[in-house]
């Protein structure tokens, strides 16, 4: 199954909680520290709006394809 199909039930722009679910394994979420690190280092492109992150689904797919 490709990532486009795998993430089809998510909106085009997601927040931190959705990111953690999308990158988690076996029904568990990715850790908060690792998720924030991926965004802060630019490994996954995002925009910070106030206190929240806006992450394009395509940026997550691009990260997974690297």
N, CA, C and O atoms as a MOPAC input file, in Angstrom:
PM7 MOZYME 1SCF
protein

 N      0.85200 1    -1.17600 1     0.00000 1
 C      0.00000 1     0.00000 1     0.00000 1
 C      0.89600 1     1.23800 1     0.00000 1
 O      1.83800 1     1.31600 1     0.79000 1
 N      0.61600 1     2.20800 1    -0.87800 1
 C      1.42900 1     3.41600 1    -0.90900 1
 C      0.91700 1     4.43800 1     0.11400 1
 O     -0.18400 1     4.30900 1     0.65000 1
 N      1.75200 1     5.45900 1     0.36700 1
 C      1.41700 1     6.43700 1     1.40900 1
 C      0.17800 1     7.25200 1     1.06600 1
 O     -0.57900 1     7.63100 1     1.96000 1
 N     -0.04000 1     7.53000 1    -0.23300 1
 C     -1.22900 1     8.29700 1    -0.61500 1
 C     -2.50100 1     7.56700 1    -0.18700 1
 O     -3.43600 1     8.18100 1     0.32700 1
 N     -2.52700 1     6.27000 1    -0.40100 1
 C     -3.68200 1     5.47100 1    -0.01300 1
 C     -3.74000 1     5.33000 1     1.50600 1
 O     -4.81200 1     5.41500 1     2.10700 1
 N     -2.58900 1     5.11500 1     2.11100 1
 C     -2.51100 1     4.90000 1     3.55100 1
 C     -3.02100 1     6.11500 1     4.33300 1
 O     -3.63200 1     5.96000 1     5.39000 1
 N     -2.77300 1     7.30800 1     3.82200 1
 C     -3.14100 1     8.53700 1     4.53100 1
 C     -4.35500 1     9.22900 1     3.93000 1
 O     -4.58000 1    10.40800 1     4.20400 1
 N     -5.14000 1     8.53700 1     3.12300 1
 C     -6.26300 1     9.16600 1     2.42900 1
 C     -7.34100 1     9.68900 1     3.36900 1
 O     -8.09900 1    10.58200 1     2.98900 1
 N     -7.42800 1     9.15900 1     4.58300 1
 C     -8.46700 1     9.61700 1     5.51000 1
 C     -8.03500 1    10.83900 1     6.32700 1
 O     -8.78800 1    11.30200 1     7.18400 1
 N     -6.83300 1    11.36300 1     6.07200 1
 C     -6.36100 1    12.56900 1     6.76300 1
 C     -6.57000 1    13.78700 1     5.87700 1
 O     -6.55900 1    13.68700 1     4.65000 1
 N     -6.76100 1    14.93800 1     6.51300 1
 C     -6.89200 1    16.19800 1     5.78300 1
 C     -5.55400 1    16.53600 1     5.12900 1
 O     -4.53000 1    15.93500 1     5.45300 1
 N     -5.56600 1    17.49900 1     4.20700 1
 C     -4.34300 1    17.89800 1     3.50400 1
 C     -3.33600 1    18.57300 1     4.43500 1
 O     -2.12900 1    18.50700 1     4.19800 1
 N     -3.82600 1    19.21700 1     5.48600 1
 C     -2.96100 1    19.83500 1     6.48700 1
 C     -3.34300 1    19.25600 1     7.84300 1
 O     -4.50800 1    19.28900 1     8.23800 1
 N     -2.35400 1    18.72800 1     8.54700 1
 C     -2.59800 1    18.08100 1     9.83300 1
 C     -1.82300 1    18.77400 1    10.93400 1
 O     -0.94800 1    19.60000 1    10.67100 1
 N     -2.15000 1    18.43300 1    12.16800 1
 C     -1.45800 1    18.96500 1    13.32700 1
 C     -0.51700 1    17.93600 1    13.92800 1
 O     -0.29900 1    16.86500 1    13.36000 1
 N      0.03200 1    18.27200 1    15.07400 1
 C      1.01100 1    17.41600 1    15.73300 1
 C      0.43300 1    16.04400 1    16.09500 1
 O      1.10100 1    15.02700 1    15.90900 1
 N     -0.79200 1    16.00700 1    16.60800 1
 C     -1.37900 1    14.71700 1    16.98700 1
 C     -1.52100 1    13.78200 1    15.79100 1
 O     -1.21600 1    12.59200 1    15.88100 1
 N     -1.98600 1    14.33000 1    14.67200 1
 C     -2.13800 1    13.50600 1    13.48300 1
 C     -0.78100 1    13.03500 1    12.96400 1
 O     -0.64000 1    11.88800 1    12.54000 1
 N      0.21200 1    13.91600 1    12.99800 1
 C      1.56900 1    13.54000 1    12.58600 1
 C      2.07000 1    12.36500 1    13.40900 1
 O      2.62200 1    11.41200 1    12.86000 1
 N      1.88300 1    12.42600 1    14.71300 1
 C      2.35300 1    11.36000 1    15.59800 1
 C      1.64700 1    10.03400 1    15.31300 1
 O      2.25500 1     8.96700 1    15.40600 1
 N      0.36800 1    10.10900 1    14.96700 1
 C     -0.37500 1     8.89600 1    14.62400 1
 C      0.10300 1     8.35300 1    13.27700 1
 O      0.30800 1     7.14800 1    13.13100 1
 N      0.27700 1     9.23000 1    12.30200 1
 C      0.67700 1     8.81500 1    10.96200 1
 C      2.04100 1     8.12800 1    10.95400 1
 O      2.25800 1     7.19400 1    10.18100 1
 N      2.95700 1     8.57900 1    11.80100 1
 C      4.31100 1     8.03300 1    11.80800 1
 C      4.51400 1     6.94800 1    12.86100 1
 O      5.59400 1     6.36300 1    12.95100 1
 N      3.48800 1     6.68000 1    13.65300 1
 C      3.59500 1     5.65100 1    14.68500 1
 C      3.55600 1     4.24800 1    14.09300 1
 O      3.27300 1     4.05900 1    12.91000 1
 N      3.84600 1     3.27800 1    14.94100 1
 C      3.84300 1     1.86800 1    14.52300 1
 C      2.88700 1     1.06900 1    15.39200 1
 O      2.71300 1     1.35900 1    16.57500 1
 N      2.27900 1     0.07200 1    14.79800 1
 C      1.43800 1    -0.87800 1    15.52100 1
 C      0.38300 1    -0.20500 1    16.39600 1
 O      0.13700 1    -0.63200 1    17.52500 1
 N     -0.23400 1     0.84300 1    15.87200 1
 C     -1.29100 1     1.52200 1    16.61000 1
 C     -0.80700 1     2.46900 1    17.69400 1
 O     -1.62100 1     3.05200 1    18.40900 1
 N      0.50600 1     2.63400 1    17.83000 1
 C      1.04900 1     3.54900 1    18.83500 1
 C      1.53200 1     4.81600 1    18.15900 1
 O      1.90900 1     4.80600 1    16.98700 1
 N      1.51500 1     5.89700 1    18.90100 1
 C      1.95600 1     7.18300 1    18.36800 1
 C      3.47200 1     7.30800 1    18.42700 1
 O      4.12800 1     6.70100 1    19.27400 1
 N      4.00900 1     8.09800 1    17.52300 1
 C      5.41100 1     8.48200 1    17.56700 1
 C      5.60600 1     9.36100 1    18.79900 1
 O      4.70700 1    10.12500 1    19.15100 1
 N      6.73600 1     9.27100 1    19.44900 1
 C      7.00100 1    10.07700 1    20.64300 1
 C      6.97500 1    11.56900 1    20.35900 1
 O      7.32700 1    12.00600 1    19.26400 1
 N      6.55600 1    12.35200 1    21.35600 1
 C      6.46300 1    13.81000 1    21.20100 1
 C      7.80800 1    14.43100 1    20.86700 1
 O      7.90400 1    15.26400 1    19.96600 1
 N      8.85200 1    14.02800 1    21.59000 1
 C     10.16900 1    14.63700 1    21.38900 1
 C     10.68100 1    14.38000 1    19.97100 1
 O     11.22200 1    15.28300 1    19.33200 1
 N     10.51400 1    13.17200 1    19.48700 1
 C     10.96400 1    12.85500 1    18.13200 1
 C     10.14500 1    13.62700 1    17.10300 1
 O     10.70100 1    14.13800 1    16.13100 1
 N      8.85000 1    13.71700 1    17.29900 1
 C      7.99200 1    14.45200 1    16.36900 1
 C      8.38900 1    15.93000 1    16.31800 1
 O      8.53200 1    16.49100 1    15.23100 1
 N      8.56900 1    16.56300 1    17.47600 1
 C      8.98600 1    17.96300 1    17.49600 1
 C     10.36200 1    18.13100 1    16.86400 1
 O     10.60700 1    19.11600 1    16.16900 1
 N     11.25700 1    17.18400 1    17.09800 1
 C     12.60000 1    17.24800 1    16.51900 1
 C     12.52900 1    17.20400 1    14.99600 1
 O     13.24100 1    17.95400 1    14.32900 1
 N     11.68700 1    16.34300 1    14.43500 1
 C     11.53800 1    16.25600 1    12.98200 1
 C     11.08200 1    17.58600 1    12.38900 1
 O     11.51500 1    17.96200 1    11.29900 1
 N     10.21800 1    18.29000 1    13.09700 1
 C      9.72400 1    19.58200 1    12.60600 1
 C     10.75500 1    20.68600 1    12.81400 1
 O     10.98800 1    21.49500 1    11.91600 1
 N     11.36400 1    20.72200 1    13.98000 1
 C     12.29800 1    21.80500 1    14.29800 1
 C     13.58100 1    21.73900 1    13.48100 1
 O     14.19600 1    22.77200 1    13.21700 1
 N     13.99100 1    20.55400 1    13.08000 1
 C     15.19700 1    20.41100 1    12.25700 1
 C     14.89500 1    20.53100 1    10.76900 1
 O     15.81400 1    20.51800 1     9.94900 1
 N     13.62300 1    20.64900 1    10.41200 1
 C     13.23400 1    20.81100 1     9.01900 1
 C     13.19200 1    19.51600 1     8.23000 1
 O     13.04900 1    19.54500 1     7.00800 1
 N     13.31500 1    18.38400 1     8.90300 1
 C     13.21900 1    17.10400 1     8.18800 1
 C     11.82000 1    16.91500 1     7.61700 1
 O     11.64300 1    16.30600 1     6.56200 1
 N     10.83700 1    17.44200 1     8.32400 1
 C      9.47000 1    17.53200 1     7.80800 1
 C      9.11200 1    19.00700 1     7.81200 1
 O      9.12000 1    19.65000 1     8.86200 1
 N      8.80200 1    19.54100 1     6.64800 1
 C      8.46700 1    20.96300 1     6.52500 1
 C      7.12900 1    21.25000 1     7.20100 1
 O      6.17900 1    20.47400 1     7.08900 1
 N      7.07400 1    22.38100 1     7.90200 1
 C      5.84400 1    22.77500 1     8.59200 1
 C      5.82800 1    24.28200 1     8.77500 1
 O      6.83200 1    24.96000 1     8.55800 1
 N      4.68800 1    24.78800 1     9.17000 1
 C      4.52200 1    26.20000 1     9.52300 1
 C      4.00000 1    26.24500 1    10.93800 1
 O      3.12700 1    25.46000 1    11.30800 1
 N      4.52000 1    27.14500 1    11.72300 1
 C      4.01800 1    27.32000 1    13.08000 1
 C      3.06200 1    28.50700 1    13.07200 1
 O      3.41800 1    29.61600 1    12.67300 1
 N      1.84600 1    28.24400 1    13.52000 1
 C      0.81800 1    29.28100 1    13.58000 1
 C      0.43200 1    29.41400 1    15.04000 1
 O     -0.26000 1    28.56200 1    15.59600 1
 N      0.88900 1    30.49400 1    15.65000 1
 C      0.68600 1    30.64300 1    17.08900 1
 C      1.47500 1    29.56500 1    17.81200 1
 O      2.69800 1    29.49300 1    17.68700 1
 N      0.77600 1    28.72900 1    18.56700 1
 C      1.42800 1    27.65300 1    19.30900 1
 C      1.30900 1    26.30300 1    18.61000 1
 O      1.83300 1    25.29900 1    19.09200 1
 N      0.62000 1    26.28700 1    17.47700 1
 C      0.33400 1    25.03300 1    16.77600 1
 C      1.16400 1    24.90300 1    15.50200 1
 O      1.56200 1    25.90100 1    14.90100 1
 N      1.41400 1    23.67400 1    15.10800 1
 C      2.08500 1    23.39400 1    13.84800 1
 C      1.05200 1    23.00700 1    12.79700 1
 O      0.09400 1    22.28900 1    13.08400 1
 N      1.25800 1    23.49100 1    11.58100 1
 C      0.46000 1    23.09000 1    10.42500 1
 C      1.40400 1    22.33500 1     9.49500 1
 O      2.39500 1    22.89000 1     9.02100 1
 N      1.09200 1    21.07300 1     9.23900 1
 C      1.98300 1    20.20100 1     8.48800 1
 C      1.22200 1    19.66600 1     7.28100 1
 O      0.16700 1    19.04900 1     7.43200 1
 N      1.75400 1    19.90100 1     6.08800 1
 C      1.10500 1    19.38000 1     4.89200 1
 C      1.31400 1    17.87800 1     4.81600 1
 O      2.40900 1    17.37200 1     5.06100 1
 N      0.24900 1    17.17900 1     4.47200 1
 C      0.32100 1    15.72600 1     4.32900 1
 C      1.39000 1    15.34500 1     3.31000 1
 O      2.07500 1    14.33600 1     3.47700 1
 N      1.53500 1    16.14000 1     2.26700 1
 C      2.54600 1    15.84400 1     1.24800 1
 C      3.96400 1    15.92700 1     1.81800 1
 O      4.85100 1    15.20600 1     1.36000 1
 N      4.19400 1    16.79900 1     2.81100 1
 C      5.51800 1    16.89300 1     3.44000 1
 C      5.83600 1    15.61900 1     4.23300 1
 O      6.98600 1    15.18400 1     4.28200 1
 N      4.82600 1    15.03600 1     4.84200 1
 C      5.01600 1    13.79100 1     5.59800 1
 C      5.31500 1    12.64900 1     4.62800 1
 O      6.19500 1    11.82800 1     4.88600 1
 N      4.58900 1    12.59700 1     3.52300 1
 C      4.81400 1    11.55600 1     2.52000 1
 C      6.21500 1    11.69700 1     1.92700 1
 O      6.91300 1    10.70300 1     1.72500 1
 N      6.61900 1    12.93600 1     1.65000 1
 C      7.96900 1    13.18600 1     1.10400 1
 C      9.03100 1    12.70500 1     2.08300 1
 O     10.01600 1    12.09200 1     1.67200 1
 N      8.84800 1    12.97200 1     3.36200 1
 C      9.79100 1    12.50800 1     4.38900 1
 C      9.87700 1    10.98600 1     4.38100 1
 O     10.97400 1    10.43500 1     4.47000 1
 N      8.76800 1    10.31300 1     4.28000 1
 C      8.76000 1     8.85100 1     4.28300 1
 C      9.40700 1     8.25600 1     3.04200 1
 O      9.93100 1     7.14300 1     3.09200 1
 N      9.37900 1     8.96900 1     1.95000 1
 C      9.94600 1     8.45900 1     0.70300 1
 C     11.45400 1     8.65500 1     0.62100 1
 O     12.09500 1     8.08700 1    -0.26400 1
 N     12.02900 1     9.43100 1     1.50700 1
 C     13.48000 1     9.68100 1     1.48500 1
 C     14.23600 1     8.48000 1     1.95100 1
 O     15.46600 1     8.50600 1     2.00000 1

